[in-house]
Amino acid sequence: MIAVPRIEASARRASAKRAARREQLVEAALAAIRRDGPGVSMQAIAVEAGVTKPILYRHFGDRGGLVAELAARFSKNLMARLRHALTQDTDPRVVVTATINTYIEAIEEDPNVYRFLVHRALADDQQAGRRLLDLVEQISREVAVVIGEQLRAAGADSGAAEPWAFGIVGLVHAAGNWWLTTGTMPRERLVEYIVRLVWDGIATSGLAPPGTAGSVAVPRHPVARIAPAALPHSLTPRAT
């Protein structure tokens, strides 16, 4: 009879081996997407990974499973960066600028992966599409908490926090999609325009000192960034 601890140890080793192999396949998928763009095929991903398509399907079930895995990783990375931006300062204008800049910067750093997830995934896979919509809602709710705290601290009506948050996040998401497609201006200019629009509205709520409406400063370098070592390796921005 084989001892139970030996069976459990063997199962743990097998599980760790599967996880490592899965990670390698995800890295290969990201490399293929970055190289070939959002229209990359499963065959191209398999070639990049040095495996056959059936092995890809064995690990992820189907194309949708792979897309969902990539969406989950992208969401985790983006939320970590946004939380850092949302909590880095008590000045509402700085928080607004940092958060918007962080979102736009994230899609600028990995445009093909973003296009693959947002455009291709939403069109082809309901599960991945639902996950991305959940991400937008999660961002909106966390932004609403921060806005609500700022409104209450200013002695203003905090009932506006949730609708404002969902509106702001929807605006940034739509503007980011447009900008990634057209590329008609630098990121700093886009962020400045969005912040100016958002801040002009916020300035009427009592959160902004008199005379500050429309006054924003967007640095050329990232406003809010956490160390790459703290991010999932597969979604850490590539060196350029």
Biotite code that builds the C-alpha atoms (Angstrom):
import biotite.structure as struc

atoms = struc.array([
    struc.Atom([0.000, 0.000, 0.000], chain_id="A", res_id=1, res_name="MET", atom_name="CA", element="C"),
    struc.Atom([1.275, 3.479, -0.907], chain_id="A", res_id=2, res_name="ILE", atom_name="CA", element="C"),
    struc.Atom([1.359, 5.925, 1.978], chain_id="A", res_id=3, res_name="ALA", atom_name="CA", element="C"),
    struc.Atom([-1.143, 8.767, 1.754], chain_id="A", res_id=4, res_name="VAL", atom_name="CA", element="C"),
    struc.Atom([1.514, 11.490, 2.253], chain_id="A", res_id=5, res_name="PRO", atom_name="CA", element="C"),
    struc.Atom([3.419, 10.167, -0.775], chain_id="A", res_id=6, res_name="ARG", atom_name="CA", element="C"),
    struc.Atom([0.268, 10.329, -2.895], chain_id="A", res_id=7, res_name="ILE", atom_name="CA", element="C"),
    struc.Atom([-0.429, 13.875, -1.748], chain_id="A", res_id=8, res_name="GLU", atom_name="CA", element="C"),
    struc.Atom([3.156, 14.948, -2.460], chain_id="A", res_id=9, res_name="ALA", atom_name="CA", element="C"),
    struc.Atom([2.933, 13.453, -5.939], chain_id="A", res_id=10, res_name="SER", atom_name="CA", element="C"),
    struc.Atom([-0.350, 15.269, -6.562], chain_id="A", res_id=11, res_name="ALA", atom_name="CA", element="C"),
    struc.Atom([1.211, 18.567, -5.447], chain_id="A", res_id=12, res_name="ARG", atom_name="CA", element="C"),
    struc.Atom([4.147, 18.087, -7.797], chain_id="A", res_id=13, res_name="ARG", atom_name="CA", element="C"),
    struc.Atom([1.826, 17.304, -10.692], chain_id="A", res_id=14, res_name="ALA", atom_name="CA", element="C"),
    struc.Atom([-0.293, 20.356, -9.910], chain_id="A", res_id=15, res_name="SER", atom_name="CA", element="C"),
    struc.Atom([2.791, 22.594, -9.747], chain_id="A", res_id=16, res_name="ALA", atom_name="CA", element="C"),
    struc.Atom([4.000, 21.201, -13.069], chain_id="A", res_id=17, res_name="LYS", atom_name="CA", element="C"),
    struc.Atom([0.629, 21.899, -14.718], chain_id="A", res_id=18, res_name="ARG", atom_name="CA", element="C"),
    struc.Atom([0.612, 25.443, -13.322], chain_id="A", res_id=19, res_name="ALA", atom_name="CA", element="C"),
    struc.Atom([4.124, 26.096, -14.637], chain_id="A", res_id=20, res_name="ALA", atom_name="CA", element="C"),
    struc.Atom([3.192, 24.738, -18.058], chain_id="A", res_id=21, res_name="ARG", atom_name="CA", element="C"),
    struc.Atom([0.039, 26.845, -18.103], chain_id="A", res_id=22, res_name="ARG", atom_name="CA", element="C"),
    struc.Atom([2.108, 29.930, -17.291], chain_id="A", res_id=23, res_name="GLU", atom_name="CA", element="C"),
    struc.Atom([4.456, 29.158, -20.197], chain_id="A", res_id=24, res_name="GLN", atom_name="CA", element="C"),
    struc.Atom([1.485, 28.872, -22.552], chain_id="A", res_id=25, res_name="LEU", atom_name="CA", element="C"),
    struc.Atom([0.070, 32.198, -21.345], chain_id="A", res_id=26, res_name="VAL", atom_name="CA", element="C"),
    struc.Atom([3.445, 33.867, -21.918], chain_id="A", res_id=27, res_name="GLU", atom_name="CA", element="C"),
    struc.Atom([3.542, 32.405, -25.429], chain_id="A", res_id=28, res_name="ALA", atom_name="CA", element="C"),
    struc.Atom([0.015, 33.651, -26.130], chain_id="A", res_id=29, res_name="ALA", atom_name="CA", element="C"),
    struc.Atom([0.955, 37.167, -25.019], chain_id="A", res_id=30, res_name="LEU", atom_name="CA", element="C"),
    struc.Atom([4.092, 37.104, -27.180], chain_id="A", res_id=31, res_name="ALA", atom_name="CA", element="C"),
    struc.Atom([2.060, 36.018, -30.224], chain_id="A", res_id=32, res_name="ALA", atom_name="CA", element="C"),
    struc.Atom([-0.617, 38.671, -29.609], chain_id="A", res_id=33, res_name="ILE", atom_name="CA", element="C"),
    struc.Atom([2.003, 41.402, -29.231], chain_id="A", res_id=34, res_name="ARG", atom_name="CA", element="C"),
    struc.Atom([3.701, 40.288, -32.440], chain_id="A", res_id=35, res_name="ARG", atom_name="CA", element="C"),
    struc.Atom([0.702, 39.480, -34.661], chain_id="A", res_id=36, res_name="ASP", atom_name="CA", element="C"),
    struc.Atom([-1.965, 41.758, -33.216], chain_id="A", res_id=37, res_name="GLY", atom_name="CA", element="C"),
    struc.Atom([-5.507, 41.107, -31.978], chain_id="A", res_id=38, res_name="PRO", atom_name="CA", element="C"),
    struc.Atom([-6.345, 38.864, -34.950], chain_id="A", res_id=39, res_name="GLY", atom_name="CA", element="C"),
    struc.Atom([-3.798, 36.239, -33.913], chain_id="A", res_id=40, res_name="VAL", atom_name="CA", element="C"),
    struc.Atom([-4.902, 32.634, -34.457], chain_id="A", res_id=41, res_name="SER", atom_name="CA", element="C"),
    struc.Atom([-4.763, 29.754, -31.998], chain_id="A", res_id=42, res_name="MET", atom_name="CA", element="C"),
    struc.Atom([-2.421, 28.031, -34.455], chain_id="A", res_id=43, res_name="GLN", atom_name="CA", element="C"),
    struc.Atom([0.016, 30.954, -34.250], chain_id="A", res_id=44, res_name="ALA", atom_name="CA", element="C"),
    struc.Atom([-0.146, 30.842, -30.458], chain_id="A", res_id=45, res_name="ILE", atom_name="CA", element="C"),
    struc.Atom([0.512, 27.109, -30.479], chain_id="A", res_id=46, res_name="ALA", atom_name="CA", element="C"),
    struc.Atom([3.517, 27.571, -32.770], chain_id="A", res_id=47, res_name="VAL", atom_name="CA", element="C"),
    struc.Atom([4.864, 30.297, -30.491], chain_id="A", res_id=48, res_name="GLU", atom_name="CA", element="C"),
    struc.Atom([4.490, 27.928, -27.528], chain_id="A", res_id=49, res_name="ALA", atom_name="CA", element="C"),
    struc.Atom([6.062, 25.009, -29.410], chain_id="A", res_id=50, res_name="GLY", atom_name="CA", element="C"),
    struc.Atom([3.000, 22.802, -28.928], chain_id="A", res_id=51, res_name="VAL", atom_name="CA", element="C"),
    struc.Atom([0.007, 21.626, -30.912], chain_id="A", res_id=52, res_name="THR", atom_name="CA", element="C"),
    struc.Atom([-3.436, 23.183, -30.670], chain_id="A", res_id=53, res_name="LYS", atom_name="CA", element="C"),
    struc.Atom([-4.879, 20.154, -28.813], chain_id="A", res_id=54, res_name="PRO", atom_name="CA", element="C"),
    struc.Atom([-2.377, 20.793, -26.005], chain_id="A", res_id=55, res_name="ILE", atom_name="CA", element="C"),
    struc.Atom([-3.557, 24.405, -25.774], chain_id="A", res_id=56, res_name="LEU", atom_name="CA", element="C"),
    struc.Atom([-7.149, 23.204, -25.571], chain_id="A", res_id=57, res_name="TYR", atom_name="CA", element="C"),
    struc.Atom([-6.197, 20.637, -22.935], chain_id="A", res_id=58, res_name="ARG", atom_name="CA", element="C"),
    struc.Atom([-4.980, 23.410, -20.640], chain_id="A", res_id=59, res_name="HIS", atom_name="CA", element="C"),
    struc.Atom([-7.649, 26.047, -21.336], chain_id="A", res_id=60, res_name="PHE", atom_name="CA", element="C"),
    struc.Atom([-10.645, 24.062, -22.578], chain_id="A", res_id=61, res_name="GLY", atom_name="CA", element="C"),
    struc.Atom([-11.120, 26.217, -25.675], chain_id="A", res_id=62, res_name="ASP", atom_name="CA", element="C"),
    struc.Atom([-10.210, 29.624, -27.071], chain_id="A", res_id=63, res_name="ARG", atom_name="CA", element="C"),
    struc.Atom([-12.616, 31.224, -24.621], chain_id="A", res_id=64, res_name="GLY", atom_name="CA", element="C"),
    struc.Atom([-10.724, 29.713, -21.698], chain_id="A", res_id=65, res_name="GLY", atom_name="CA", element="C"),
    struc.Atom([-7.470, 31.251, -22.873], chain_id="A", res_id=66, res_name="LEU", atom_name="CA", element="C"),
    struc.Atom([-9.110, 34.631, -23.447], chain_id="A", res_id=67, res_name="VAL", atom_name="CA", element="C"),
    struc.Atom([-10.665, 34.506, -19.974], chain_id="A", res_id=68, res_name="ALA", atom_name="CA", element="C"),
    struc.Atom([-7.259, 33.741, -18.428], chain_id="A", res_id=69, res_name="GLU", atom_name="CA", element="C"),
    struc.Atom([-5.667, 36.700, -20.210], chain_id="A", res_id=70, res_name="LEU", atom_name="CA", element="C"),
    struc.Atom([-8.574, 38.965, -19.235], chain_id="A", res_id=71, res_name="ALA", atom_name="CA", element="C"),
    struc.Atom([-8.252, 37.954, -15.578], chain_id="A", res_id=72, res_name="ALA", atom_name="CA", element="C"),
    struc.Atom([-4.543, 38.769, -15.560], chain_id="A", res_id=73, res_name="ARG", atom_name="CA", element="C"),
    struc.Atom([-5.028, 42.083, -17.332], chain_id="A", res_id=74, res_name="PHE", atom_name="CA", element="C"),
    struc.Atom([-7.776, 43.009, -14.856], chain_id="A", res_id=75, res_name="SER", atom_name="CA", element="C"),
    struc.Atom([-5.649, 42.098, -11.835], chain_id="A", res_id=76, res_name="LYS", atom_name="CA", element="C"),
    struc.Atom([-2.722, 44.159, -13.083], chain_id="A", res_id=77, res_name="ASN", atom_name="CA", element="C"),
    struc.Atom([-4.844, 47.186, -13.978], chain_id="A", res_id=78, res_name="LEU", atom_name="CA", element="C"),
    struc.Atom([-6.721, 47.174, -10.671], chain_id="A", res_id=79, res_name="MET", atom_name="CA", element="C"),
    struc.Atom([-3.443, 47.066, -8.704], chain_id="A", res_id=80, res_name="ALA", atom_name="CA", element="C"),
    struc.Atom([-2.213, 50.137, -10.534], chain_id="A", res_id=81, res_name="ARG", atom_name="CA", element="C"),
    struc.Atom([-5.514, 52.004, -10.238], chain_id="A", res_id=82, res_name="LEU", atom_name="CA", element="C"),
    struc.Atom([-5.760, 51.333, -6.493], chain_id="A", res_id=83, res_name="ARG", atom_name="CA", element="C"),
    struc.Atom([-2.297, 52.810, -6.112], chain_id="A", res_id=84, res_name="HIS", atom_name="CA", element="C"),
    struc.Atom([-3.367, 55.913, -8.039], chain_id="A", res_id=85, res_name="ALA", atom_name="CA", element="C"),
    struc.Atom([-6.605, 56.256, -6.071], chain_id="A", res_id=86, res_name="LEU", atom_name="CA", element="C"),
    struc.Atom([-4.832, 56.232, -2.714], chain_id="A", res_id=87, res_name="THR", atom_name="CA", element="C"),
    struc.Atom([-1.570, 58.047, -3.421], chain_id="A", res_id=88, res_name="GLN", atom_name="CA", element="C"),
    struc.Atom([-2.717, 61.577, -2.507], chain_id="A", res_id=89, res_name="ASP", atom_name="CA", element="C"),
    struc.Atom([-5.457, 63.425, -0.630], chain_id="A", res_id=90, res_name="THR", atom_name="CA", element="C"),
    struc.Atom([-5.731, 66.239, -3.182], chain_id="A", res_id=91, res_name="ASP", atom_name="CA", element="C"),
    struc.Atom([-8.826, 65.374, -5.270], chain_id="A", res_id=92, res_name="PRO", atom_name="CA", element="C"),
    struc.Atom([-7.402, 66.879, -8.452], chain_id="A", res_id=93, res_name="ARG", atom_name="CA", element="C"),
    struc.Atom([-4.199, 64.856, -8.122], chain_id="A", res_id=94, res_name="VAL", atom_name="CA", element="C"),
    struc.Atom([-6.239, 61.684, -7.562], chain_id="A", res_id=95, res_name="VAL", atom_name="CA", element="C"),
    struc.Atom([-8.396, 62.368, -10.637], chain_id="A", res_id=96, res_name="VAL", atom_name="CA", element="C"),
    struc.Atom([-5.377, 63.078, -12.832], chain_id="A", res_id=97, res_name="THR", atom_name="CA", element="C"),
    struc.Atom([-3.373, 60.100, -11.565], chain_id="A", res_id=98, res_name="ALA", atom_name="CA", element="C"),
    struc.Atom([-6.233, 57.647, -11.984], chain_id="A", res_id=99, res_name="THR", atom_name="CA", element="C"),
    struc.Atom([-7.128, 58.721, -15.520], chain_id="A", res_id=100, res_name="ILE", atom_name="CA", element="C"),
    struc.Atom([-3.480, 58.792, -16.542], chain_id="A", res_id=101, res_name="ASN", atom_name="CA", element="C"),
    struc.Atom([-2.914, 55.321, -15.102], chain_id="A", res_id=102, res_name="THR", atom_name="CA", element="C"),
    struc.Atom([-5.757, 53.806, -17.137], chain_id="A", res_id=103, res_name="TYR", atom_name="CA", element="C"),
    struc.Atom([-4.685, 55.448, -20.406], chain_id="A", res_id=104, res_name="ILE", atom_name="CA", element="C"),
    struc.Atom([-1.059, 54.571, -19.764], chain_id="A", res_id=105, res_name="GLU", atom_name="CA", element="C"),
    struc.Atom([-1.948, 50.906, -19.219], chain_id="A", res_id=106, res_name="ALA", atom_name="CA", element="C"),
    struc.Atom([-3.585, 50.574, -22.638], chain_id="A", res_id=107, res_name="ILE", atom_name="CA", element="C"),
    struc.Atom([-0.784, 52.555, -24.266], chain_id="A", res_id=108, res_name="GLU", atom_name="CA", element="C"),
    struc.Atom([1.863, 50.171, -22.929], chain_id="A", res_id=109, res_name="GLU", atom_name="CA", element="C"),
    struc.Atom([0.320, 46.995, -24.364], chain_id="A", res_id=110, res_name="ASP", atom_name="CA", element="C"),
    struc.Atom([-2.024, 48.067, -27.188], chain_id="A", res_id=111, res_name="PRO", atom_name="CA", element="C"),
    struc.Atom([-2.296, 44.734, -28.999], chain_id="A", res_id=112, res_name="ASN", atom_name="CA", element="C"),
    struc.Atom([-3.162, 42.838, -25.814], chain_id="A", res_id=113, res_name="VAL", atom_name="CA", element="C"),
    struc.Atom([-5.751, 45.475, -24.933], chain_id="A", res_id=114, res_name="TYR", atom_name="CA", element="C"),
    struc.Atom([-7.264, 45.345, -28.443], chain_id="A", res_id=115, res_name="ARG", atom_name="CA", element="C"),
    struc.Atom([-7.314, 41.548, -28.312], chain_id="A", res_id=116, res_name="PHE", atom_name="CA", element="C"),
    struc.Atom([-9.197, 41.555, -25.018], chain_id="A", res_id=117, res_name="LEU", atom_name="CA", element="C"),
    struc.Atom([-11.561, 44.471, -25.567], chain_id="A", res_id=118, res_name="VAL", atom_name="CA", element="C"),
    struc.Atom([-12.328, 44.265, -29.279], chain_id="A", res_id=119, res_name="HIS", atom_name="CA", element="C"),
    struc.Atom([-11.732, 40.642, -30.248], chain_id="A", res_id=120, res_name="ARG", atom_name="CA", element="C"),
    struc.Atom([-12.814, 39.087, -26.958], chain_id="A", res_id=121, res_name="ALA", atom_name="CA", element="C"),
    struc.Atom([-15.998, 41.121, -26.614], chain_id="A", res_id=122, res_name="LEU", atom_name="CA", element="C"),
    struc.Atom([-16.971, 40.080, -30.132], chain_id="A", res_id=123, res_name="ALA", atom_name="CA", element="C"),
    struc.Atom([-15.996, 36.414, -29.891], chain_id="A", res_id=124, res_name="ASP", atom_name="CA", element="C"),
    struc.Atom([-16.379, 35.284, -26.303], chain_id="A", res_id=125, res_name="ASP", atom_name="CA", element="C"),
    struc.Atom([-19.199, 36.063, -23.880], chain_id="A", res_id=126, res_name="GLN", atom_name="CA", element="C"),
    struc.Atom([-17.295, 34.887, -20.806], chain_id="A", res_id=127, res_name="GLN", atom_name="CA", element="C"),
    struc.Atom([-14.317, 37.158, -21.470], chain_id="A", res_id=128, res_name="ALA", atom_name="CA", element="C"),
    struc.Atom([-16.652, 39.994, -22.409], chain_id="A", res_id=129, res_name="GLY", atom_name="CA", element="C"),
    struc.Atom([-18.507, 39.602, -19.120], chain_id="A", res_id=130, res_name="ARG", atom_name="CA", element="C"),
    struc.Atom([-15.210, 39.636, -17.218], chain_id="A", res_id=131, res_name="ARG", atom_name="CA", element="C"),
    struc.Atom([-14.173, 42.913, -18.843], chain_id="A", res_id=132, res_name="LEU", atom_name="CA", element="C"),
    struc.Atom([-17.545, 44.490, -18.129], chain_id="A", res_id=133, res_name="LEU", atom_name="CA", element="C"),
    struc.Atom([-17.141, 43.356, -14.522], chain_id="A", res_id=134, res_name="ASP", atom_name="CA", element="C"),
    struc.Atom([-13.757, 45.107, -14.478], chain_id="A", res_id=135, res_name="LEU", atom_name="CA", element="C"),
    struc.Atom([-15.311, 48.401, -15.612], chain_id="A", res_id=136, res_name="VAL", atom_name="CA", element="C"),
    struc.Atom([-17.940, 48.043, -12.875], chain_id="A", res_id=137, res_name="GLU", atom_name="CA", element="C"),
    struc.Atom([-15.307, 47.214, -10.258], chain_id="A", res_id=138, res_name="GLN", atom_name="CA", element="C"),
    struc.Atom([-13.245, 50.269, -11.199], chain_id="A", res_id=139, res_name="ILE", atom_name="CA", element="C"),
    struc.Atom([-16.368, 52.435, -11.071], chain_id="A", res_id=140, res_name="SER", atom_name="CA", element="C"),
    struc.Atom([-17.315, 51.238, -7.594], chain_id="A", res_id=141, res_name="ARG", atom_name="CA", element="C"),
    struc.Atom([-13.827, 51.828, -6.201], chain_id="A", res_id=142, res_name="GLU", atom_name="CA", element="C"),
    struc.Atom([-13.740, 55.297, -7.728], chain_id="A", res_id=143, res_name="VAL", atom_name="CA", element="C"),
    struc.Atom([-17.182, 55.932, -6.189], chain_id="A", res_id=144, res_name="ALA", atom_name="CA", element="C"),
    struc.Atom([-15.820, 55.138, -2.712], chain_id="A", res_id=145, res_name="VAL", atom_name="CA", element="C"),
    struc.Atom([-13.034, 57.696, -3.105], chain_id="A", res_id=146, res_name="VAL", atom_name="CA", element="C"),
    struc.Atom([-15.365, 60.370, -4.522], chain_id="A", res_id=147, res_name="ILE", atom_name="CA", element="C"),
    struc.Atom([-17.871, 59.734, -1.735], chain_id="A", res_id=148, res_name="GLY", atom_name="CA", element="C"),
    struc.Atom([-15.196, 60.151, 0.927], chain_id="A", res_id=149, res_name="GLU", atom_name="CA", element="C"),
    struc.Atom([-14.027, 63.401, -0.648], chain_id="A", res_id=150, res_name="GLN", atom_name="CA", element="C"),
    struc.Atom([-17.573, 64.768, -0.900], chain_id="A", res_id=151, res_name="LEU", atom_name="CA", element="C"),
    struc.Atom([-18.356, 63.953, 2.719], chain_id="A", res_id=152, res_name="ARG", atom_name="CA", element="C"),
    struc.Atom([-15.064, 65.486, 3.852], chain_id="A", res_id=153, res_name="ALA", atom_name="CA", element="C"),
    struc.Atom([-16.057, 68.680, 2.005], chain_id="A", res_id=154, res_name="ALA", atom_name="CA", element="C"),
    struc.Atom([-19.502, 68.661, 3.618], chain_id="A", res_id=155, res_name="GLY", atom_name="CA", element="C"),
    struc.Atom([-21.147, 68.112, 0.211], chain_id="A", res_id=156, res_name="ALA", atom_name="CA", element="C"),
    struc.Atom([-23.893, 65.708, -0.921], chain_id="A", res_id=157, res_name="ASP", atom_name="CA", element="C"),
    struc.Atom([-22.219, 62.301, -1.413], chain_id="A", res_id=158, res_name="SER", atom_name="CA", element="C"),
    struc.Atom([-25.193, 60.932, -3.341], chain_id="A", res_id=159, res_name="GLY", atom_name="CA", element="C"),
    struc.Atom([-23.447, 61.993, -6.537], chain_id="A", res_id=160, res_name="ALA", atom_name="CA", element="C"),
    struc.Atom([-20.492, 59.663, -5.934], chain_id="A", res_id=161, res_name="ALA", atom_name="CA", element="C"),
    struc.Atom([-21.791, 56.565, -7.702], chain_id="A", res_id=162, res_name="GLU", atom_name="CA", element="C"),
    struc.Atom([-23.317, 58.138, -10.833], chain_id="A", res_id=163, res_name="PRO", atom_name="CA", element="C"),
    struc.Atom([-20.267, 60.391, -11.190], chain_id="A", res_id=164, res_name="TRP", atom_name="CA", element="C"),
    struc.Atom([-17.902, 57.439, -10.846], chain_id="A", res_id=165, res_name="ALA", atom_name="CA", element="C"),
    struc.Atom([-19.687, 55.311, -13.446], chain_id="A", res_id=166, res_name="PHE", atom_name="CA", element="C"),
    struc.Atom([-19.889, 58.303, -15.778], chain_id="A", res_id=167, res_name="GLY", atom_name="CA", element="C"),
    struc.Atom([-16.204, 59.173, -15.399], chain_id="A", res_id=168, res_name="ILE", atom_name="CA", element="C"),
    struc.Atom([-15.028, 55.585, -15.906], chain_id="A", res_id=169, res_name="VAL", atom_name="CA", element="C"),
    struc.Atom([-17.272, 55.175, -18.950], chain_id="A", res_id=170, res_name="GLY", atom_name="CA", element="C"),
    struc.Atom([-15.913, 58.412, -20.388], chain_id="A", res_id=171, res_name="LEU", atom_name="CA", element="C"),
    struc.Atom([-12.287, 57.388, -19.866], chain_id="A", res_id=172, res_name="VAL", atom_name="CA", element="C"),
    struc.Atom([-12.902, 53.907, -21.275], chain_id="A", res_id=173, res_name="HIS", atom_name="CA", element="C"),
    struc.Atom([-14.584, 55.249, -24.426], chain_id="A", res_id=174, res_name="ALA", atom_name="CA", element="C"),
    struc.Atom([-12.031, 58.009, -24.936], chain_id="A", res_id=175, res_name="ALA", atom_name="CA", element="C"),
    struc.Atom([-9.193, 55.517, -24.477], chain_id="A", res_id=176, res_name="GLY", atom_name="CA", element="C"),
    struc.Atom([-10.654, 53.212, -27.129], chain_id="A", res_id=177, res_name="ASN", atom_name="CA", element="C"),
    struc.Atom([-11.017, 56.132, -29.531], chain_id="A", res_id=178, res_name="TRP", atom_name="CA", element="C"),
    struc.Atom([-7.477, 57.355, -28.861], chain_id="A", res_id=179, res_name="TRP", atom_name="CA", element="C"),
    struc.Atom([-5.919, 53.918, -29.275], chain_id="A", res_id=180, res_name="LEU", atom_name="CA", element="C"),
    struc.Atom([-7.578, 53.645, -32.690], chain_id="A", res_id=181, res_name="THR", atom_name="CA", element="C"),
    struc.Atom([-6.842, 57.149, -33.962], chain_id="A", res_id=182, res_name="THR", atom_name="CA", element="C"),
    struc.Atom([-3.625, 58.117, -32.176], chain_id="A", res_id=183, res_name="GLY", atom_name="CA", element="C"),
    struc.Atom([-4.266, 61.772, -32.985], chain_id="A", res_id=184, res_name="THR", atom_name="CA", element="C"),
    struc.Atom([-2.536, 63.238, -29.925], chain_id="A", res_id=185, res_name="MET", atom_name="CA", element="C"),
    struc.Atom([-0.001, 62.369, -27.209], chain_id="A", res_id=186, res_name="PRO", atom_name="CA", element="C"),
    struc.Atom([-1.256, 60.579, -24.114], chain_id="A", res_id=187, res_name="ARG", atom_name="CA", element="C"),
    struc.Atom([-0.492, 63.614, -21.961], chain_id="A", res_id=188, res_name="GLU", atom_name="CA", element="C"),
    struc.Atom([-2.751, 65.809, -24.083], chain_id="A", res_id=189, res_name="ARG", atom_name="CA", element="C"),
    struc.Atom([-5.593, 63.273, -24.005], chain_id="A", res_id=190, res_name="LEU", atom_name="CA", element="C"),
    struc.Atom([-5.383, 62.965, -20.226], chain_id="A", res_id=191, res_name="VAL", atom_name="CA", element="C"),
    struc.Atom([-5.297, 66.749, -19.882], chain_id="A", res_id=192, res_name="GLU", atom_name="CA", element="C"),
    struc.Atom([-8.467, 67.122, -21.976], chain_id="A", res_id=193, res_name="TYR", atom_name="CA", element="C"),
    struc.Atom([-10.341, 64.426, -20.043], chain_id="A", res_id=194, res_name="ILE", atom_name="CA", element="C"),
    struc.Atom([-9.257, 65.755, -16.652], chain_id="A", res_id=195, res_name="VAL", atom_name="CA", element="C"),
    struc.Atom([-10.249, 69.280, -17.644], chain_id="A", res_id=196, res_name="ARG", atom_name="CA", element="C"),
    struc.Atom([-13.748, 68.107, -18.539], chain_id="A", res_id=197, res_name="LEU", atom_name="CA", element="C"),
    struc.Atom([-14.109, 66.007, -15.384], chain_id="A", res_id=198, res_name="VAL", atom_name="CA", element="C"),
    struc.Atom([-12.559, 68.585, -13.070], chain_id="A", res_id=199, res_name="TRP", atom_name="CA", element="C"),
    struc.Atom([-14.726, 71.441, -14.328], chain_id="A", res_id=200, res_name="ASP", atom_name="CA", element="C"),
    struc.Atom([-17.716, 69.416, -13.138], chain_id="A", res_id=201, res_name="GLY", atom_name="CA", element="C"),
    struc.Atom([-16.127, 68.395, -9.842], chain_id="A", res_id=202, res_name="ILE", atom_name="CA", element="C"),
    struc.Atom([-15.071, 71.974, -9.139], chain_id="A", res_id=203, res_name="ALA", atom_name="CA", element="C"),
    struc.Atom([-18.726, 72.966, -8.743], chain_id="A", res_id=204, res_name="THR", atom_name="CA", element="C"),
    struc.Atom([-19.262, 70.384, -5.978], chain_id="A", res_id=205, res_name="SER", atom_name="CA", element="C"),
    struc.Atom([-17.195, 72.108, -3.333], chain_id="A", res_id=206, res_name="GLY", atom_name="CA", element="C"),
    struc.Atom([-14.241, 69.712, -3.625], chain_id="A", res_id=207, res_name="LEU", atom_name="CA", element="C"),
    struc.Atom([-12.060, 72.195, -5.507], chain_id="A", res_id=208, res_name="ALA", atom_name="CA", element="C"),
    struc.Atom([-10.770, 75.521, -4.219], chain_id="A", res_id=209, res_name="PRO", atom_name="CA", element="C"),
    struc.Atom([-12.139, 78.563, -6.090], chain_id="A", res_id=210, res_name="PRO", atom_name="CA", element="C"),
    struc.Atom([-10.427, 79.303, -9.383], chain_id="A", res_id=211, res_name="GLY", atom_name="CA", element="C"),
    struc.Atom([-9.025, 75.802, -9.944], chain_id="A", res_id=212, res_name="THR", atom_name="CA", element="C"),
    struc.Atom([-11.551, 74.569, -12.526], chain_id="A", res_id=213, res_name="ALA", atom_name="CA", element="C"),
    struc.Atom([-9.794, 73.387, -15.655], chain_id="A", res_id=214, res_name="GLY", atom_name="CA", element="C"),
    struc.Atom([-6.360, 73.593, -14.043], chain_id="A", res_id=215, res_name="SER", atom_name="CA", element="C"),
    struc.Atom([-4.523, 70.308, -14.459], chain_id="A", res_id=216, res_name="VAL", atom_name="CA", element="C"),
    struc.Atom([-0.929, 69.169, -14.785], chain_id="A", res_id=217, res_name="ALA", atom_name="CA", element="C"),
    struc.Atom([-0.198, 65.874, -16.487], chain_id="A", res_id=218, res_name="VAL", atom_name="CA", element="C"),
    struc.Atom([3.468, 64.846, -16.295], chain_id="A", res_id=219, res_name="PRO", atom_name="CA", element="C"),
    struc.Atom([5.100, 63.351, -19.347], chain_id="A", res_id=220, res_name="ARG", atom_name="CA", element="C"),
    struc.Atom([6.110, 60.374, -17.242], chain_id="A", res_id=221, res_name="HIS", atom_name="CA", element="C"),
    struc.Atom([3.608, 58.141, -15.411], chain_id="A", res_id=222, res_name="PRO", atom_name="CA", element="C"),
    struc.Atom([1.778, 59.744, -12.502], chain_id="A", res_id=223, res_name="VAL", atom_name="CA", element="C"),
    struc.Atom([1.130, 56.503, -10.661], chain_id="A", res_id=224, res_name="ALA", atom_name="CA", element="C"),
    struc.Atom([3.105, 53.346, -11.165], chain_id="A", res_id=225, res_name="ARG", atom_name="CA", element="C"),
    struc.Atom([3.869, 50.432, -8.918], chain_id="A", res_id=226, res_name="ILE", atom_name="CA", element="C"),
    struc.Atom([7.098, 48.533, -9.200], chain_id="A", res_id=227, res_name="ALA", atom_name="CA", element="C"),
    struc.Atom([7.087, 46.029, -12.121], chain_id="A", res_id=228, res_name="PRO", atom_name="CA", element="C"),
    struc.Atom([8.214, 43.335, -9.694], chain_id="A", res_id=229, res_name="ALA", atom_name="CA", element="C"),
    struc.Atom([4.857, 43.672, -7.950], chain_id="A", res_id=230, res_name="ALA", atom_name="CA", element="C"),
    struc.Atom([2.916, 43.022, -11.159], chain_id="A", res_id=231, res_name="LEU", atom_name="CA", element="C"),
    struc.Atom([2.103, 39.644, -12.740], chain_id="A", res_id=232, res_name="PRO", atom_name="CA", element="C"),
    struc.Atom([5.139, 38.898, -14.950], chain_id="A", res_id=233, res_name="HIS", atom_name="CA", element="C"),
    struc.Atom([3.041, 38.068, -17.992], chain_id="A", res_id=234, res_name="SER", atom_name="CA", element="C"),
    struc.Atom([1.545, 41.563, -18.049], chain_id="A", res_id=235, res_name="LEU", atom_name="CA", element="C"),
    struc.Atom([4.569, 43.601, -16.993], chain_id="A", res_id=236, res_name="THR", atom_name="CA", element="C"),
    struc.Atom([5.214, 46.193, -19.746], chain_id="A", res_id=237, res_name="PRO", atom_name="CA", element="C"),
    struc.Atom([7.899, 45.238, -22.213], chain_id="A", res_id=238, res_name="ARG", atom_name="CA", element="C"),
    struc.Atom([11.120, 47.190, -22.454], chain_id="A", res_id=239, res_name="ALA", atom_name="CA", element="C"),
    struc.Atom([11.263, 49.490, -25.472], chain_id="A", res_id=240, res_name="THR", atom_name="CA", element="C"),
])
